[in-house]
Amino acid sequence: MLRRRPLLLAAAAGPLARPARGQERYPSRPVRLIIPVGVGGVTDVVGRIYAEHMQGTLGRPVVVENIPGAGSRVGAAAFHRAPADGYTIMIGTNNHPVMRAIDPNFPLDPVTDFLPFALVGRQPFVLAVHPDVPAQDVASLLAWLREKGEAANFGAANPGATNHLAGELFRKLSGATYTFIPYRTAANAVQDLVAGRMQLTIDSPTMLAPLMRDGRVRGLAVSSAVPSDLVPGLPSIQGAGIGGYEVTAWQVLFARPGTPPEIVARLEEAAGRAAADPELRRRLANASVETWPDPSAAAAAAHVRAEVERWVPLVTAMNLRPN
């Protein structure tokens, strides 16, 4: 019996390297991707493209669920209520770092309560006006805004949304005056821009570029520090004379803190493979979005921390309030 004991131990050790009986292999069912903004915006587009491509690696469907409202806080709260098991993930964007700065009663910290596992998309925004606005460039827009003052309306999603922050930064650095009109989603704001119910916005080329080609809105400049190949022919807002202006939309995928490391690694692998897929890159480029040189979890975590450090002081100084 003593001679056979090592063999028994070796045989018993074998199953320890595999999931125990009754323990499921991840993923054994569909994964839910919460998109905390409305349908049709750039974050929604990027999220849906990644969901399709990630499920090829995961071997299970990635089911999208839009939960918009309150500058992503409604969706973020729903995400946080889900178990930390990798079956509910979330895509976040520029409004993620400032959720708590805008609403001090919001209980979730943008860094400690979310676990980034991939950088997935980025793009400049476009400063655009309704065709009835007699402005062909940033300088003439500022002259028109000085004349109109608060009678001019800037439309964007709820306080703290990416395009709202872009507009607030433009107002602060340019000295322009206009009335901010909040919308439930960025798509709703763009619809009113096309209809002429408000006069200007700053939003993604995903939504604005087709309207610019049709002449239904007029693009004046891009929000990146320099002109972008994603929106050819437009100068940068900074290059047009608004010193220090730079806003780039971005998207990050999050898991819940406490998710088992091997599951987070599996999600990171699926997102990384998706980012390397030429077909995904083509689809993102058609939506005026590019992938990141380093999409890794480490790069995503560093980016989120840097964005918190950048935006929270500005938002605090803007004295924004939740809607």
C-alpha positions in Angstrom: 0.0 0.0 0.0 2.9 2.4 0.8 4.4 1.8 -2.6 1.1 2.6 -4.3 0.4 5.7 -2.3 2.4 8.1 -4.6 0.4 6.8 -7.6 -2.9 7.4 -5.8 -1.7 11.0 -4.9 -0.7 11.6 -8.4 -4.0 10.4 -9.7 -5.8 12.5 -7.2 -3.8 15.6 -8.2 -4.8 15.3 -11.8 -8.4 16.7 -11.4 -7.1 19.6 -9.4 -5.7 21.1 -12.6 -9.2 21.1 -14.1 -12.5 22.6 -13.0 -14.0 20.6 -10.2 -17.0 18.5 -11.0 -20.0 20.8 -11.2 -17.8 23.9 -11.7 -18.6 25.6 -15.0 -15.9 26.6 -17.5 -16.1 30.3 -18.3 -18.1 31.3 -20.2 -20.8 28.7 -20.1 -23.6 31.1 -20.9 -24.0 34.5 -22.7 -22.1 37.5 -21.5 -24.0 40.8 -21.0 -22.4 44.0 -22.2 -23.9 47.1 -20.6 -23.7 50.2 -22.7 -24.6 53.1 -20.3 -25.6 55.5 -23.2 -28.4 55.5 -25.8 -28.5 53.7 -29.1 -26.8 55.3 -32.1 -23.9 57.2 -30.4 -20.2 56.3 -30.9 -20.0 54.3 -27.7 -23.0 52.2 -28.7 -21.4 51.6 -32.1 -18.1 50.6 -30.7 -19.7 48.4 -28.0 -21.8 46.5 -30.6 -18.8 45.9 -32.9 -16.7 44.6 -30.1 -19.5 42.4 -28.8 -19.8 40.7 -32.2 -16.0 40.1 -32.5 -15.4 39.0 -28.9 -17.9 36.3 -28.9 -15.8 34.5 -31.5 -13.1 34.0 -28.9 -15.4 33.5 -26.0 -17.5 30.9 -27.8 -20.7 32.4 -26.3 -22.9 35.4 -27.4 -22.1 38.8 -26.0 -25.5 40.4 -25.6 -25.7 44.2 -25.6 -28.0 46.1 -23.2 -28.3 49.9 -23.4 -29.0 51.4 -20.0 -28.8 55.2 -20.6 -29.3 58.1 -18.3 -27.7 60.6 -15.9 -24.4 60.8 -17.7 -23.8 57.0 -17.6 -24.6 56.7 -13.9 -27.7 54.7 -14.3 -25.9 52.1 -16.4 -22.9 52.1 -14.1 -25.1 51.4 -11.1 -26.8 48.5 -12.9 -23.4 47.1 -13.8 -22.2 47.4 -10.1 -25.3 45.4 -9.0 -24.3 42.4 -11.1 -22.1 39.6 -9.7 -18.3 39.8 -10.1 -18.3 36.7 -12.3 -17.4 38.0 -15.7 -20.9 37.6 -17.1 -21.7 41.3 -16.9 -19.2 43.7 -18.4 -19.5 47.4 -19.3 -18.2 49.9 -21.8 -17.3 53.3 -20.5 -16.3 56.6 -22.1 -15.1 60.1 -21.2 -18.0 60.7 -18.8 -16.9 57.8 -16.6 -14.1 59.6 -14.8 -16.3 62.5 -13.7 -19.5 60.7 -12.6 -18.8 61.2 -8.9 -17.4 64.8 -9.5 -20.7 65.8 -11.0 -22.9 63.9 -8.5 -21.2 63.7 -5.1 -24.0 61.4 -3.9 -23.1 58.8 -6.6 -21.6 56.0 -4.5 -19.2 54.5 -7.0 -15.6 55.5 -7.5 -14.5 55.6 -11.1 -11.2 53.8 -10.3 -11.7 51.5 -7.4 -15.2 50.3 -8.3 -14.4 49.4 -11.9 -11.8 47.0 -13.3 -10.6 48.1 -16.8 -9.5 45.2 -19.1 -9.2 46.8 -22.5 -8.9 50.0 -24.4 -11.2 49.6 -27.4 -11.7 52.8 -29.4 -10.9 56.5 -29.7 -11.8 59.4 -32.1 -11.9 63.2 -32.2 -15.1 65.1 -31.9 -16.5 67.6 -34.5 -17.7 71.1 -33.7 -20.8 71.4 -35.9 -23.6 74.0 -36.5 -26.9 74.0 -38.2 -26.6 75.3 -41.8 -28.7 78.4 -40.9 -25.8 79.6 -38.6 -23.8 82.1 -40.6 -20.4 80.6 -39.6 -17.9 78.9 -41.8 -15.1 78.6 -39.3 -14.4 78.9 -35.5 -13.6 82.6 -35.7 -16.9 83.5 -37.4 -18.7 81.2 -35.0 -17.3 83.0 -32.0 -18.3 86.4 -33.6 -21.9 85.0 -34.1 -22.0 83.7 -30.5 -20.9 87.1 -29.1 -23.8 88.6 -31.0 -26.4 86.0 -29.9 -25.2 85.4 -26.4 -27.6 83.1 -24.4 -30.0 83.0 -27.3 -27.7 80.5 -29.0 -28.3 77.0 -27.9 -25.6 74.3 -27.5 -27.2 70.8 -27.3 -25.5 67.7 -25.8 -26.3 64.7 -23.6 -26.9 65.1 -19.9 -24.3 66.9 -17.7 -21.1 64.9 -17.6 -21.6 63.2 -21.0 -18.5 63.4 -23.2 -20.0 65.9 -25.7 -21.2 68.1 -22.8 -17.8 68.3 -21.3 -16.3 69.1 -24.7 -18.8 71.9 -25.0 -18.1 73.2 -21.5 -14.4 73.2 -22.2 -14.9 75.1 -25.5 -17.1 77.7 -23.6 -14.5 78.1 -20.9 -11.4 78.4 -23.1 -13.1 80.5 -25.9 -15.1 82.8 -23.6 -18.2 82.1 -25.7 -21.7 82.5 -24.2 -24.6 80.1 -25.0 -27.3 78.2 -23.3 -26.7 74.5 -22.7 -29.7 72.3 -23.6 -29.4 68.8 -22.1 -30.7 65.7 -23.9 -31.2 62.2 -22.8 -28.8 60.9 -25.5 -26.4 62.5 -27.9 -28.5 61.1 -30.8 -31.5 63.1 -29.6 -29.3 66.3 -29.5 -28.1 65.7 -33.1 -31.7 65.2 -34.2 -32.6 68.6 -32.9 -29.5 70.1 -34.5 -30.7 68.8 -37.9 -34.2 70.1 -37.2 -32.8 73.5 -36.3 -34.2 73.5 -32.8 -30.7 74.2 -31.5 -27.7 75.7 -33.2 -24.5 73.9 -32.3 -23.0 70.8 -30.8 -19.7 69.0 -30.4 -20.1 65.3 -31.1 -18.7 62.2 -32.8 -18.0 62.0 -36.5 -19.8 58.7 -36.3 -23.1 60.6 -36.2 -22.1 63.9 -37.7 -20.0 62.9 -40.8 -22.9 61.5 -42.8 -25.0 64.6 -42.0 -22.1 66.8 -43.0 -21.8 65.0 -46.4 -25.5 65.5 -46.9 -25.3 69.2 -46.0 -27.7 68.8 -43.1 -25.1 70.1 -40.6 -21.8 72.1 -41.1 -18.6 70.9 -39.5 -16.2 73.6 -38.5 -13.3 71.9 -36.7 -12.2 68.8 -34.8 -11.5 68.5 -31.1 -8.1 66.8 -31.3 -5.0 68.8 -30.8 -4.2 68.5 -34.5 -6.3 67.8 -37.7 -7.4 64.2 -38.0 -7.4 61.8 -40.9 -10.7 60.5 -39.6 -12.3 63.8 -40.5 -10.3 65.1 -43.4 -10.5 68.8 -44.4 -11.2 70.2 -40.9 -8.8 72.2 -38.8 -8.4 71.6 -35.1 -10.2 73.8 -32.6 -6.8 74.4 -31.0 -5.3 75.3 -34.4 -8.2 77.7 -35.0 -7.1 79.8 -32.0 -8.6 78.1 -28.9 -5.3 77.4 -27.1 -5.2 74.3 -24.9 -8.3 72.8 -26.4 -8.1 69.0 -26.8 -10.8 66.4 -26.3 -10.7 62.9 -27.7 -13.5 60.4 -27.2 -12.5 57.0 -25.9 -14.0 53.7 -24.9 -12.8 51.2 -22.2 -14.2 47.8 -21.3 -14.7 47.1 -17.6 -15.3 44.0 -15.5 -16.4 44.1 -11.8 -13.6 44.3 -9.2 -13.4 40.9 -7.6 -13.8 39.0 -10.9 -11.5 36.0 -10.8 -8.2 36.9 -12.5 -8.4 34.0 -15.0 -11.8 35.3 -16.2 -10.4 38.9 -16.5 -7.5 37.4 -18.5 -10.0 35.6 -20.8 -11.9 38.8 -21.4 -8.7 40.8 -22.0 -7.7 38.1 -24.5 -11.0 38.3 -26.3 -10.9 42.1 -26.6 -7.2 42.0 -27.7 -8.0 39.5 -30.5 -10.9 41.6 -31.6 -8.7 44.7 -31.7 -6.2 42.9 -33.9 -8.9 41.7 -36.4 -8.6 43.7 -39.7 -12.3 43.4 -40.2 -13.0 45.0 -36.8 -10.5 47.8 -37.7 -12.3 48.3 -41.0 -15.7 48.5 -39.3 -14.4 51.0 -36.7 -12.8 53.1 -39.4 -16.1 53.3 -41.2 -17.5 54.7 -38.0 -14.5 57.2 -37.8 -13.0 55.3 -34.8 -9.5 53.9 -34.4 -8.1 51.2 -32.1 -5.4 51.9 -29.6 -1.7 50.9 -30.1 -1.8 49.2 -26.7 -5.3 47.9 -25.8 -4.1 45.9 -22.7 -5.7 46.0 -19.3 -2.6 47.7 -17.8 -2.8 50.5 -20.4 -6.6 50.8 -19.8 -6.1 51.2 -16.1 -3.4 53.8 -16.5 -5.6 55.7 -19.0 -8.6 55.8 -16.7 -6.5 57.1 -13.8 -5.0 59.8 -16.0 -8.4 60.9 -17.2 -9.7 61.2 -13.6 -6.7 63.4 -12.7 -7.3 65.5 -15.8 -11.0 66.0 -15.8 -12.2 66.0 -12.1 -10.5 69.4 -11.3 -12.0 71.0 -14.4 -15.5 69.6 -13.7 -15.3 70.7 -10.1 -14.4 74.2 -11.3 -17.3 74.2 -13.8 -19.6 73.6 -10.8 -21.7 71.1 -12.8 -24.8 69.6 -11.2 -26.5 66.3 -11.9 -29.6 66.4 -14.1 
